[in-house]
Amino acid sequence: MAGMQQTCHRCGGDLAEGSGESPFCPHCGSPQLFLALENQSVETGGEAGGAATTGVAAPPKGRPVEWKTAIRCAAAVAGVGSVLELVAMPDWRMSPLLSSVSLLWIMSASLITLGFYQKRRPAALMDVRVGARIGVVVGICLALELGVAMAGAGLVARFVLHSMGNFDGQLAMAIQMIRDRAMQQPATPQRAEMLHWLGLPEFRAIYALTGCAMVTAVLMVLSVLGGAFAGLLRMRRGTVV
């Protein structure tokens, strides 16, 4: 909406009134037309009491990681690693070479995942930070899928194949070492309580869960470092599609 002031904003002189008069100040020649933004509506591209806009929504910001693709690639790589770990278990009496292949696959899971990810999204942003973030997903997938696979294999080995003797022997040996160290300490109520706990099945469960937590932590560190390294090698900036 256009309007004209009654006095000049520059020199303060009076302006002549009338439809046929010039929109310029007769004293200093300064233009006197102004735009009343407060009367504009949102529908015409302006906001009441604010600056004018184009009325077109801003385009969405590009995502640094296409998570749907990254999660699928990470889950697939972790699934292959779980299968290799299962068939490489000593109880299945497979070739010892499979154990090395399984270990190599798990250690390089982030590099393999980023290779698949960039193959499916060749124009996606790739750098150290993106690689590390995808590496976190790889570590989580490895921990979950390996945990489920090992738990299922343990159930089959114990109740179907009856071949958990080696695992039970190693666990009993570890608990015995803890017991021997506790026996070397002076006789106190704390030592007696510890010895009592060592004989409970709950302690065996806690011991096994602690081992799983340590393995998970190692997998996460390896996956993040491997992802960051792979992102550095494959660094290329492009438009996320």
C-alpha positions in Angstrom: 0.0 0.0 0.0 1.5 3.3 -1.1 1.1 6.6 0.8 2.6 10.1 1.1 3.8 11.8 4.2 2.5 15.4 4.9 6.0 16.7 5.6 9.2 15.9 3.9 11.2 13.2 5.8 14.5 14.9 4.6 14.1 18.6 5.0 10.8 18.8 7.0 9.1 21.1 4.6 5.4 21.0 3.9 4.2 18.9 1.0 1.4 20.1 -1.3 -1.8 18.1 -1.2 -3.7 17.0 -4.2 -3.9 14.1 -6.6 -2.0 15.9 -9.4 1.0 17.0 -7.4 4.4 15.4 -7.9 5.4 12.7 -5.4 8.7 14.6 -4.8 9.4 17.3 -2.2 9.1 20.8 -3.9 11.9 22.0 -1.6 14.7 19.4 -1.8 13.4 17.0 -4.4 13.4 13.9 -2.1 10.9 11.1 -3.1 8.0 10.9 -0.6 6.4 7.5 -1.5 6.7 4.8 1.0 5.4 1.2 1.4 3.2 0.4 4.4 4.4 -3.1 5.3 2.2 -3.4 8.3 -0.9 -3.5 6.0 0.4 -6.3 3.9 -1.1 -9.8 4.4 0.6 -13.1 4.5 -1.3 -14.2 1.4 0.4 -11.4 -0.7 3.8 -12.4 0.4 4.3 -10.2 3.5 4.0 -10.7 7.2 2.1 -8.3 9.5 4.7 -6.2 11.4 7.7 -7.9 9.7 9.7 -8.0 6.6 8.3 -9.0 3.3 8.9 -12.5 2.0 8.5 -14.3 -1.3 5.6 -16.5 0.0 7.5 -19.7 -1.1 8.6 -22.2 1.5 12.3 -22.6 1.8 13.7 -25.9 0.4 14.5 -28.6 3.0 18.1 -28.8 4.1 20.0 -31.8 2.8 20.7 -34.6 5.2 24.3 -35.5 5.7 23.5 -39.2 6.0 20.8 -41.2 4.2 20.0 -43.2 7.3 17.6 -45.6 5.6 20.2 -46.8 3.2 23.0 -46.7 5.9 21.0 -48.9 8.3 20.1 -51.4 5.6 23.8 -51.7 4.5 25.0 -52.0 8.2 22.3 -54.6 9.0 23.3 -56.7 5.9 27.0 -56.6 6.7 26.4 -57.4 10.4 24.2 -60.3 9.3 26.9 -61.8 7.1 29.4 -61.4 10.0 27.0 -63.2 12.4 26.6 -66.1 9.9 30.4 -66.4 9.5 30.9 -66.3 13.3 28.3 -69.0 13.7 29.8 -71.4 11.2 33.3 -70.6 12.5 32.4 -71.8 16.1 34.6 -74.7 17.2 31.5 -76.8 18.1 30.4 -76.9 14.5 33.8 -78.5 13.5 34.1 -76.4 10.4 37.4 -75.3 8.8 39.7 -73.2 11.1 40.1 -70.8 8.1 36.5 -69.6 8.6 37.5 -68.2 12.0 40.0 -65.9 10.4 37.6 -64.9 7.7 34.9 -64.1 10.3 37.3 -62.0 12.4 38.5 -60.1 9.3 35.0 -59.4 8.2 33.9 -58.1 11.6 37.0 -55.9 11.9 36.4 -54.4 8.5 32.6 -54.2 8.7 32.5 -50.4 8.7 34.7 -50.2 5.6 32.5 -52.7 3.8 29.3 -50.9 4.9 30.5 -47.5 3.6 31.5 -49.2 0.3 28.0 -50.5 -0.1 26.5 -47.2 1.1 28.5 -45.1 -1.3 27.7 -47.5 -4.2 24.0 -47.0 -3.6 24.3 -43.3 -2.9 27.3 -42.2 -5.1 26.5 -38.4 -4.8 26.0 -38.5 -1.0 28.2 -36.4 1.3 31.1 -38.4 2.6 33.8 -37.3 5.1 35.3 -38.4 8.4 32.3 -37.3 10.5 29.8 -39.1 8.2 31.9 -42.3 8.3 32.1 -42.2 12.1 28.3 -41.7 12.4 27.7 -44.7 10.1 30.3 -46.6 12.0 28.2 -46.2 15.2 25.3 -47.8 13.4 27.5 -50.6 12.2 28.7 -51.2 15.8 25.2 -51.4 17.1 24.1 -53.8 14.4 27.1 -56.0 15.0 26.5 -56.1 18.7 22.8 -56.9 18.4 23.0 -59.5 15.6 26.1 -61.2 17.1 24.4 -61.3 20.5 21.2 -62.9 19.1 23.2 -65.3 17.0 25.5 -66.4 19.9 22.5 -66.7 22.2 20.7 -68.9 19.8 23.8 -71.0 19.1 24.4 -71.5 22.8 20.9 -72.8 23.3 21.3 -75.3 20.4 24.7 -76.3 21.6 23.6 -76.9 25.2 20.2 -78.5 24.8 20.5 -80.2 21.4 24.2 -80.9 20.7 25.2 -81.1 24.4 28.5 -79.6 23.5 29.0 -76.7 26.0 31.6 -78.6 28.1 34.5 -76.4 26.9 32.6 -73.2 27.7 31.6 -74.4 31.1 35.1 -75.5 31.9 36.6 -72.1 30.9 33.9 -70.3 33.0 34.6 -72.5 36.0 38.4 -71.9 35.6 37.9 -68.1 35.6 35.6 -68.3 38.7 38.2 -70.4 40.4 40.9 -67.9 39.7 38.7 -65.2 41.3 38.1 -67.4 44.3 41.8 -68.1 44.8 42.5 -64.4 44.8 39.8 -63.8 47.3 41.2 -66.5 49.5 44.5 -64.7 49.7 42.8 -61.7 51.3 42.4 -61.4 55.1 39.3 -63.0 56.5 36.6 -60.3 56.5 32.8 -60.3 56.1 33.3 -58.8 52.6 35.5 -61.8 51.6 32.9 -64.2 53.0 30.2 -62.5 51.0 32.3 -62.6 47.9 32.9 -66.3 48.2 29.2 -66.8 48.7 28.4 -64.9 45.5 31.0 -66.9 43.5 29.0 -70.0 44.1 25.7 -68.6 42.9 24.3 -69.1 39.3 23.5 -65.3 39.3 27.3 -64.6 39.4 27.8 -66.7 36.3 25.1 -64.8 34.5 26.6 -61.4 35.6 30.1 -62.6 34.5 28.8 -63.6 31.1 26.9 -60.3 30.6 30.0 -58.4 31.6 32.0 -60.2 28.9 29.3 -59.4 26.4 29.4 -55.7 27.4 33.2 -55.6 27.0 32.9 -57.2 23.5 30.2 -54.7 22.6 32.4 -51.8 23.7 35.3 -53.2 21.6 33.0 -53.6 18.5 31.8 -50.0 18.9 35.3 -48.6 19.1 36.5 -50.6 16.1 33.4 -49.7 14.1 33.6 -46.0 14.8 37.4 -45.8 14.0 36.9 -48.0 10.9 34.1 -45.8 9.8 36.1 -42.6 10.3 39.0 -44.1 8.4 36.8 -45.2 5.6 35.1 -41.8 5.4 38.6 -40.2 5.1 39.5 -42.5 2.3 36.2 -42.0 0.5 35.9 -38.3 1.2 33.9 -36.5 -1.4 31.4 -33.7 -1.1 28.3 -33.9 -3.2 24.6 -33.3 -3.2 22.6 -35.7 -1.0 20.1 -37.6 -3.1 
